Amino acid sequence: MFKAARTKAGFHSQGYDSLLLENGTDGVVLFDLKGYIAACNPAFAFILGYDQETIPGTTIHSLSRGDAREVLKKHLEGLMILGFLAFEMELFGKRRVGTGIPVEATVAWIEHEGLFKMVARDLTIKKRLEEYRKTYSERLSREVQERTSQMMQFQEKVQRQKATLEGIIQGSPIPTFVLDKDHRITHWNKACETLTGFSAREMIGTNRQWEPFYRTNRKIIADLVMEGNTKELYELYGGMNLRKSQLVEAAYEAEHFFPQLGPNGTHLFVTAAPIKDESGAIHGAIVTYQDFTEKANLMEELTRREAYLNNLIQNSIDGIIATDDKGFIVIFNRSAQEILGYLPEEIIDVMRYQDILPEETGKALRGAFYGKEYGPPGKIVDMITSLLNKDREPIPVRFSGTLIYDGEKEVGSVVFIQDLRELQKLQREKAQAERMAAIGKTVADVAHYIKNVLSGLKGGSYVVKSAISKGNLDLVLKGWGMVEKNLDALGQIVADMLIYAGERRPVKVHHDPEELVSEILDLMGERARIAGVELVREFREKTGMVAMDRTAIHRSLLNLVGNAIDACTLKGITGGEATVKIIIDRPEGWAIRFQVIDSGAGMDEETQQKLFTDFFTTKGYAGTGLGLPVTRKMVEDHGGKLLFDSEPGMGTTFSLLLP
């Protein structure tokens, strides 16, 4: 904090922090109507070369000279009325003895403080720059004059060289031009005029040697040969089959098509060689051209056809993979690289198609190519499968392809793949959004259910309290049982909502499905007995261990069996002939199928259509409608399917399939 010390002007210490902190890089000083300084910031003290503590108490005009001193000494009351003034002035202090420090100052009257505030910006560097610019301008003018003199000397030299070489170059049938060491054209023969359409009169003496050949100004090969700039030479002309000449020392040759020459462009063979004097110093360059358009056109047509086919392959939005007759991958385009993560050199002519296929996919593709399920034999159309990426992770793809034949002999294959990860991600996000929308839409219904549960909790709590006050242990246990039952119900609905709304990847471990079903039936046995329902298990074939998230599938089957018992309860209680059967088998293409079959009343068409939507329930306040949506989500998270078949009066069958 900056504080003003007690001074002869009678100032007492008070805080000016808010005033001085402004313009922190410029000097700031506060003074009264008599010019006595109340406080200043470190920047102001630094400009003058004083310690900050020594300035308060002195007068502002004692630190200035000239007109500014008169204003700050005799006209402060007028300045107070004016309110604001900006001007240039000089400050004097210890920092620069004998000369003033030029500053740009603004003075403002701060009425509520009864003080002037001056902000001073040091102009020393600005003044020095102005002096430097003036000196530099004078020097530049001298250099321009010197350069003009050099140009005149250059023109005389060009005339002498022209007289020496004119006869030799002008008589040559080969298009030729010559540059001097300053990269200006000294000779431009008749053949060069015919080739380019530019006359010697308009070219000689200029550095426009690029103009007949290129659309923008650039150094040509001869310019770079004279400079010895091989790096830039190869950067600009490496794509023109640039090479050192085998016939002329230090010369370079190139081949290129020049579209500006002739009606349809011209292919030229270019030679650029340095011209050296007896000491070996380069003082020019000579350039010759030979037309080989006809030969180049034939080669270009072949190259164009090959490039066109390659572009079709490389720029396809589908991944394209082709194999030879031995199964080696010979084409692997950019989209395939992006999908599978391999570089071309890591896979082309190195890996076989089997190396990027999971075992199951390999078998399925072979069957599909030679079968009719996905198109005619020898073709596959829109097969959904997976390939292995570089990290050996399965990537879901849409797969189409064809076998390639030479006569009757199979010589390879070409396939087209589309990455389905983004599509599947969007589908998951859509499903997630739909689930969240459904939760929002039906939260009132769920709230009614929770309200009922809370009422049950309150009832149980009341029974417990009443029993404790009476010392009745049996009544305590009864009340506590009510509390536990409703806590379980509350936990169940919260867990269901979290599962339905959230994203969770199943943790798959191999488990015995028969052991899982037996455990579920044991858990539901008492509930089925009370409802008058017979539980039946039927294991039709040995499935072996199956990869699954045990918690999720256990919960799913428990939901299905519980729903089946509820559907049969009325029939079981009144008629005593209700059954719920669980069947395990293994249909083609699936690891396992669990079927839960009840003999209940079945469902009409309207109920079936609403079964998985909007938390639909047929149980009134006893159900939330979350059970089946949660079950289907857990099954689909496994890559499985939950199907059902129902007919009024005939019961319902739910089928849970896992891949």
MARKOLTOR-24440 format. One record per residue (C-alpha): x negated, y negated, z negated; residue in three letters. Coordinates in steps of 0.05 Angstrom, whole numbers, plus 5000, padded with zeros to 4 digits. Last residue first. Layout:
// MARKOLTOR-24440
XYZALA;...
// end
This chain:
// MARKOLTOR-24440
548662925568PRO;553962935513LEU;561463065523LEU;567062935473LEU;573763205496SER;580263005461PHE;586363455471THR;593363235451THR;599863595433GLY;605463885476MET;611663475454GLY;609462875495PRO;603463045538GLU;596262885523SER;589462925556ASP;583362575528PHE;576262385549LEU;570362125510LEU;564062095553LYS;556562115540GLY;550661655552GLY;549261685477HIS;551660965469ASP;557961215505GLU;559361695447VAL;558361165394MET;562760685433LYS;568261205442ARG;568361355367THR;568660615349VAL;574460495397PRO;577961125369LEU;577360935296GLY;578560185300LEU;586160195306GLY;586659955234THR;590960495203GLY;595460575142ALA;598759905156TYR;602360225215GLY;599660905234LYS;600760875310THR;594660435320THR;592159975375PHE;585759605360PHE;586759175422ASP;585359735470THR;583060455465PHE;589860805460LEU;593960265495LYS;595060645560GLN;596061305523GLN;601360995478THR;605260735538GLU;604961405574GLU;607661805515ASP;603162145465MET;603062855437GLY;607663105381ALA;602363525347GLY;599164185367SER;592163905363ASP;585964035406ILE;579063755390VAL;574263955446GLN;566763875436PHE;562763915501ARG;555264045506ILE;549063925547ALA;552963685608TRP;552163785683GLY;556264425686GLU;560764525625PRO;557664755559ARG;562465005506ASP;564764845435ILE;572164885416ILE;575364545356ILE;582664745342LYS;587764365300VAL;594064765284THR;601164625260ALA;606065185245GLU;608665015175GLY;615164725202GLY;616564115159THR;609663985128ILE;605664215188GLY;610063855239LYS;609563205200LEU;602163295190THR;600363485262CYS;598262785288ALA;594862635222ASP;590763275228ILE;588763085299ALA;586762385276ASN;582362675222GLY;579263165272VAL;577662595320LEU;574862135266ASN;570562695237LEU;568062855307LEU;565862135317SER;562662075248ARG;558662715258HIS;556762475328ILE;554161805300ALA;550462105240THR;547362665281ARG;544462205334ASP;544062745388MET;539363225424ALA;542563915427VAL;539864565398MET;542565195431GLY;548965185471THR;551265895457LYS;558066015488GLU;565465995470ARG;564765745398PHE;572065715374GLU;573965385308ARG;580965365279VAL;583764905226LEU;590965055203GLU;595264455184VAL;600064425125GLY;598263715109ALA;595463905041ILE;591464465073ARG;588763995127ALA;586263495075ARG;583064055036GLU;579464335097GLY;576963665125MET;569963705095LEU;569364455111ASP;571664315182LEU;566363775188ILE;560764235162GLU;562764785210SER;562664305268VAL;555564065252LEU;552964785242GLU;555764975310GLU;552564355342PRO;545564555319ASP;541263925319HIS;535663635362HIS;534062915344VAL;536662275379LYS;536361595345VAL;542161255380PRO;540960535402ARG;545160045363ARG;548759415389GLU;554059115344GLY;561458955347ALA;564259655344TYR;559159915294ILE;560059315248LEU;567659365253MET;567560105237ASP;562959995177ALA;567459445150VAL;573659885160ILE;570460475124GLN;567760075066GLY;574759805053LEU;577760495055ALA;572460775009ASP;573560194961LEU;581060344964ASN;580061074944LYS;574960894890GLU;579760384858VAL;585660874858MET;581161414827GLY;579160914774TRP;586560814757GLY;587661574750LYS;581261654709LEU;583361094662VAL;590361404656LEU;587262054635ASP;582861694585LEU;588761344549ASN;585760874497GLY;591660404505LYS;587459784521SER;583060224566ILE;589160494602ALA;591859794616SER;585159564642LYS;584460184686VAL;591660124712VAL;590659384728TYR;584159534766SER;587760074806GLY;593259584825GLY;588259044842LYS;584359534886LEU;590759754920GLY;592559034933SER;585558944962LEU;586859535008VAL;593459225030ASN;590058565043LYS;584658935082ILE;590059215127TYR;593358535135HIS;586558235151ALA;585558765205VAL;591958525238ASP;589657795232ALA;582857985261VAL;586358245323THR;584457735375LYS;577657585346GLY;575958325343ILE;578458425414ALA;574357835438ALA;568158135404MET;569558805436ARG;570558485504GLU;564058095496ALA;560358735477GLN;563359095537ALA;561258525582LYS;554258525551GLU;553759275562ARG;555959195635GLN;551058635644LEU;545459075616LYS;547759635661GLN;547259175721LEU;540558915698GLU;537859615689ARG;540759885754LEU;534559795797ASP;536259975869GLN;532460535904ILE;531560685978PHE;528461336001VAL;524161556059VAL;522162276072SER;516762686103GLY;514763136161VAL;520463646164GLU;519464036229LYS;525164156277GLU;523163586324GLY;518963136281ASP;523663056222TYR;524462536167ILE;528862686106LEU;533662136085THR;534761696025GLY;539461355976SER;538461285901PHE;541860805853ARG;536960735796VAL;536360825720PRO;529060765698ILE;526361345655PRO;520061145617GLU;513461455637ARG;509660805624ASP;508460735699LYS;515860825712ASN;519561485715LEU;525661535761LEU;533061595743SER;539661805776THR;545861505808ILE;546661775879MET;548761255929ASP;547961655994VAL;543062236001ILE;541262526069LYS;538263166097GLY;544863536094PRO;550763056102PRO;552562596044GLY;552162585968TYR;555363265952GLU;553363586018LYS;547163995999GLY;539963996024TYR;538163306000PHE;542663345938ALA;539664005913GLY;532663735920ARG;534863095886LEU;538063465826ALA;531863895814LYS;527263295815GLY;531962895771THR;531963435717GLU;524363455716GLU;523762705711PRO;521162425777LEU;515261955787ILE;509862495795ASP;514462925839GLN;513762395894TYR;506362545899ARG;500962075874MET;494461825904VAL;495861665978ASP;499561035954ILE;500461055877ILE;495160655840GLU;492960255901GLU;500160015910PRO;500559755838LEU;505560135795TYR;510859805751GLY;516860235770LEU;522059715789ILE;517459145808GLU;512859595848GLN;518959905884ALA;521159195902SER;514159055929ARG;514059655975ASN;511160355965PHE;509560706030ILE;504961316035VAL;507161725974ILE;504362425979PHE;509462985988GLY;505363416034LYS;509563236096ASP;508662496082ASP;512562076032THR;516261416036ALA;518560955980ILE;522760335990ILE;525359915931GLY;531359525954ASP;530958765963ILE;527058906026SER;521258426036ASN;515858956039GLN;519559426087ILE;522258926136LEU;515658556132ASN;511759186150ASN;516159306210LEU;515158596234TYR;507658626221ALA;506959246264GLU;510858936321ARG;506958286315ARG;500258656316THR;501959016381LEU;504358366412GLU;498158006387GLU;493558506420MET;496758396488LEU;496957646479ASN;489657636458ALA;487357956522LYS;491157456564GLU;489056856522THR;481556976526PHE;479456246542ASP;472156086525GLN;470155466486TYR;463455116471THR;461354656414VAL;454654286407ILE;452153996341ALA;448153396318GLY;441953126283HIS;439753736244ILE;432553696220ALA;428054266244GLY;421953826253SER;422353876329GLU;429653626328ASP;435654066314LYS;442454126348ILE;447054576306PRO;451355106341ALA;458955186345ALA;461755756387THR;469255836397VAL;473156396432PHE;479856106449LEU;487056356453HIS;491455836487THR;498455566474GLY;504755666516ASN;504655026558PRO;497254906549GLY;493454746485LEU;497754546425GLN;498855266403PRO;491455396390PHE;490356146379PHE;483756316345HIS;477156676353GLU;470856466316ALA;463356406326GLU;457956096283TYR;451055826300ALA;444855836254ALA;440656156309GLU;444356296374VAL;445257006401LEU;448157426344GLN;452856856323SER;455056866250LYS;462257056239ARG;469256766234LEU;474957236253ASN;479656626251MET;482156766179GLY;475356556150GLY;476355876183TYR;478255396127LEU;475555766065GLU;469856076105TYR;467255396128LEU;468655096060GLU;463755576028LYS;458855556087THR;457754806080ASN;451254736119GLY;453354036136GLU;451954126210MET;455654786210VAL;461454466172LEU;462453926225ASP;461654446281ALA;467054886251ILE;472254326251ILE;473453866192LYS;480753696184ARG;485753166207ASN;492653466218THR;496053796278ARG;489954176300TYR;486554326367PHE;486653686409PRO;485853256346GLU;480053586311TRP;474653246353GLN;477652576333ARG;471152316303ASN;470751766356THR;465151516402GLY;467451936460ILE;474752166455MET;478851646494GLU;473951586552ARG;472452326553ALA;479652466569SER;484252906527PHE;488353426565GLY;485053976523THR;482554486573LEU;481854016633THR;478253476591GLU;473654016562CYS;471854246633ALA;470253526651LYS;465353436594ASN;466153086526TRP;459552806502HIS;457752356442THR;463352536394ILE;462252296323ARG;460352746265HIS;455152256237ASP;449652746258LYS;451952696331ASP;457453126360LEU;457353466428VAL;462953736472PHE;463654326518THR;468954676561PRO;464755156604ILE;464054956678PRO;457654566660SER;455953946702GLY;457953436650GLN;453553766597ILE;446953766635ILE;447853076668GLY;450052696606GLU;444752966559LEU;439452416560THR;443851816575ALA;448651996520LYS;443152036469GLN;441051316483ARG;448151056480GLN;449451406415VAL;443351076384LYS;445850376402GLU;452650536371GLN;449350766307PHE;445450116299GLN;452049726303MET;455150186252MET;449350066204GLN;450549316206SER;457849416190THR;455849856131ARG;451449306103GLU;457148796107GLN;461849286073VAL;456649396018GLU;456148646005ARG;463648585997SER;463649175949LEU;458448825905ARG;462648185900GLU;468848585882SER;465048975828TYR;462648325795THR;469848055792LYS;472448725766ARG;467148725711TYR;469048025687GLU;476348235683GLU;474348865646LEU;470448465595ARG;476448015581LYS;480948625570LYS;475848935523ILE;475648305480THR;483248195480LEU;484448405407ASP;491948395393ARG;494347935337ALA;501247995304VAL;502847385261MET;508547405210LYS;510646745179PHE;513546765109LEU;519846555070GLY;521647295063GLU;528947225084HIS;526846735139GLU;521547135173ILE;518546615220TRP;514946935280ALA;507946835308VAL;505447245368THR;497947265383ALA;493847515441GLU;486647525415VAL;479847275436PRO;474547355382ILE;470646715374GLY;463246605382THR;457946375333GLY;458047005289VAL;462047595315ARG;464648055260ARG;463847545205LYS;470047155224GLY;472946695276PHE;479546805313LEU;480646555384GLU;487346405415MET;492446655466GLU;499746465456PHE;506646715433ALA;511446295390LEU;517646475350PHE;522546125302GLY;522445425334LEU;524745135267ILE;519045505230MET;514245285285LEU;516144565271GLY;514644665197GLU;508145005216LEU;505744405256HIS;499544135221LYS;494844715205LYS;497245285249LEU;498644825308VAL;491944465300GLU;488045115294ARG;491545395356ALA;489444785395ASP;482044905381GLY;479445405330ARG;482045955282SER;480346285216LEU;481045645174SER;487945555206HIS;490546195172ILE;488745935103THR;485146365051THR;488846674993GLY;489247375022PRO;482947515064ILE;478147815013THR;482048464999GLU;481948695071GLN;474448685075ASP;472248215130TYR;469848365201GLY;475047905234LEU;478148445278ILE;477348955221PHE;481248515172ALA;487048475222PHE;486949235233ALA;486849365157PRO;493548995147ASN;494348295121CYS;497347955060ALA;499547285031ALA;495346825075ILE;496046085059TYR;498345675119GLY;502345155081LYS;508945445105LEU;506846145082ASP;502546695112PHE;503147435133LEU;497947775176VAL;498348365225VAL;492548605269GLY;494649115321ASP;494149875316THR;499549905261GLY;504349475299ASN;509249525241GLU;506249775175LEU;505049055153LEU;512248855147LEU;514749485112SER;508749495066ASP;509448775042TYR;509748944967GLY;508748384915GLN;502848124876SER;503747394858HIS;501846824903PHE;499846174869GLY;496145834926ALA;489745904886LYS;490546654893THR;493647244857ARG;492547864901ALA;497148064958ALA;498848804959LYS;497749305017PHE;500050005000MET;
// end
